[in-house]
Amino acid sequence: MREPTRVYQFKLLLLAVAPPIWRSIQVPETYSFWDLHVALQDAMGWLDYHLHLFRVTKPVTGRSCRLVSRMTTHSRATSP
């Protein structure tokens, strides 16, 4: 019998935008940062053209570090 896989829930929030634009996604614990990147792009309707940042807190020290994705100058408008 397989152990159940944990699921993590993330709130994605665009900063400095009014009204607030956000999404909530759930991903399995087995996702890599690449998988999380793809899930984020899909949730926001992006095609890998937007800068985004992961903030990760180290459990032992409580200090955070940042992982930044690449950015290009193109964007895609999506219909509601």
C-alpha positions in Angstrom: 0.0 0.0 0.0 1.4 3.4 -1.0 1.7 6.3 1.5 -0.6 9.2 0.6 1.2 12.1 -1.0 1.0 15.4 0.7 -0.5 18.3 -1.1 0.7 21.9 -0.7 -1.5 24.9 -1.3 0.0 28.2 -2.5 -1.5 31.6 -2.8 -0.1 33.4 -5.9 -0.4 37.2 -5.6 0.6 39.9 -8.0 2.1 42.8 -6.2 1.4 46.5 -6.8 -1.8 45.8 -8.8 -5.3 47.1 -8.1 -7.6 45.4 -7.8 -5.7 42.4 -6.3 -5.0 39.6 -8.7 -4.4 36.2 -7.1 -4.8 32.5 -7.6 -4.8 29.5 -5.2 -3.2 26.3 -6.5 -2.5 22.9 -4.9 0.4 20.7 -5.9 1.7 17.4 -4.7 4.9 17.3 -2.5 6.7 15.5 -5.3 6.7 18.6 -7.5 10.1 20.1 -8.4 10.6 23.8 -8.7 10.2 23.3 -12.5 6.8 21.6 -11.9 5.8 24.5 -9.6 6.9 27.0 -12.2 4.7 25.3 -14.8 1.7 25.2 -12.4 2.2 28.9 -11.7 2.3 29.7 -15.4 -0.8 27.7 -16.1 -2.7 29.2 -13.1 -2.0 32.7 -14.2 -2.6 32.1 -17.9 1.0 33.0 -18.7 3.3 31.6 -21.4 6.6 31.8 -19.6 6.9 35.6 -20.2 6.6 37.0 -16.6 9.1 37.4 -13.8 8.2 35.6 -10.6 9.9 35.1 -7.4 9.9 32.2 -4.9 10.7 33.1 -1.3 11.8 30.0 0.7 12.4 30.0 4.4 15.1 27.7 5.7 13.5 25.8 8.6 16.7 25.5 10.7 17.7 29.2 10.6 14.4 30.9 9.8 16.2 33.0 7.2 14.7 33.4 3.7 16.2 33.2 0.3 14.8 34.2 -3.1 14.7 32.3 -6.3 13.8 34.4 -9.3 12.5 33.1 -12.7 13.6 34.6 -16.0 11.7 37.5 -17.6 11.1 38.6 -21.2 9.3 41.6 -22.5 6.3 39.8 -24.1 3.0 39.1 -22.4 -0.2 37.5 -23.4 -3.7 38.9 -22.7 -6.2 36.4 -21.5 -9.9 36.6 -21.7 -11.9 36.3 -18.4 
